Structure formats: C-alpha cells, structure tokens
Amino acid sequence: MNRLNIITLGKDIMKAHQFYRDLGFDTSIRGPESAPAIIFFKNEGTRIALYPVDELAKDVNEQQPPEIGRGFPGITLAYNTKSIDEVGEVMKKAESAGATIQKKPKKTDWGGYSGYFTDLDGYYWEVAYGEFWEFDESNMLVIEDV
C-alpha cells in the first residue's frame, strides 16, 4: 500500500463541480449531468472525485453513517487494488497497524468490492477493487470518459 489513488470530497456536488470547473479542472461526469452520481477529475497522478456528502457517509457505513462534521470530515482517501484478495490483505494489514475497521470488505452496488478503515487520526480510507479497472505504468487508476 504505497500509493493514494483517489481523494473523494463529499460536497454539494453540483455547486462544487461548477467551482472546480471555473478553476480550470477538466472533469468526467458519471450519471445524468443534471444529477450526477459522481464526478471524477481528469487530473494527473492521484485522482480527485466529488460525491454527495450524505451518500459518502452512507458508503462508509450504511446502517450507522458517521456524523458529518463530527468525526467525519466528508473526505475519504482510496487505495485501489488489483484483486479482491488484495482488498482483504490491505484491510488486515491496516488493522494490525492499529486502524479501526469501519466496514468489512463486501460486494458493492457498483459491482466492485470494498471496505473502509480509519487511520490513527480518524481519516477514512476505502480499500476497493473493480473488475474492469485499469492502471497506468505508475499504478495510478485510469479513469476514462463514459
């Protein structure tokens, strides 16, 4: 686990999208433009994504979402793996290092497999695998337009 693939900002997704576009970021919208499910930035290196903050909290824990602004900053960091087995290995390694498992790895509604842990300072990390993901020569996730 020696890279950071995605930083997801839980936001008012439409307002934030306009702001970042005005700053000059090139983006890729997933879902209808009037109500996108997620927006990825087409930046180099670590990817940035915008996602509705309420949905991000539910993604961490659907049954008991962390309270936004109180213990949950509305930001998650993602490490994307190349296999389902690697998700489990990274989660075990994180727990052994002192992380708290927030959501055990399981199949997702988007067709992948992921879990969440918090590090020693309470930052939320998603460890995820997607069957159709591709990585470049630097092991960074390739996000294509849909």
Stockholm file with secondary structure:
# STOCKHOLM 1.0

chainA/1-146         MNRLNIITLGKDIMKAHQFYRDLGFDTSIRGPESAPAIIFFKNEGTRIALYPVDELAKDVNEQQPPEIGRGFPGITLAYNTKSIDEVGEVMKKAESAGATIQKKPKKTDWGGYSGYFTDLDGYYWEVAYGEFWEFDESNMLVIEDV
#=GR chainA/1-146 SS CCCCCEEEEEECHHHHHHHHHHTTCCEEEESCTTSCSEEEECCSSSEEEEEEHHHHHHHHCSSSCCCBTTTBCSEEEEEECSSHHHHHHHHHHHHHTTCEEEEEEEECTTSCEEEEEECTTCCEEEEEECTTCEECTTSCEECCCC
#=GC SS_cons         CCCCCEEEEEECHHHHHHHHHHTTCCEEEESCTTSCSEEEECCSSSEEEEEEHHHHHHHHCSSSCCCBTTTBCSEEEEEECSSHHHHHHHHHHHHHTTCEEEEEEEECTTSCEEEEEECTTCCEEEEEECTTCEECTTSCEECCCC
//
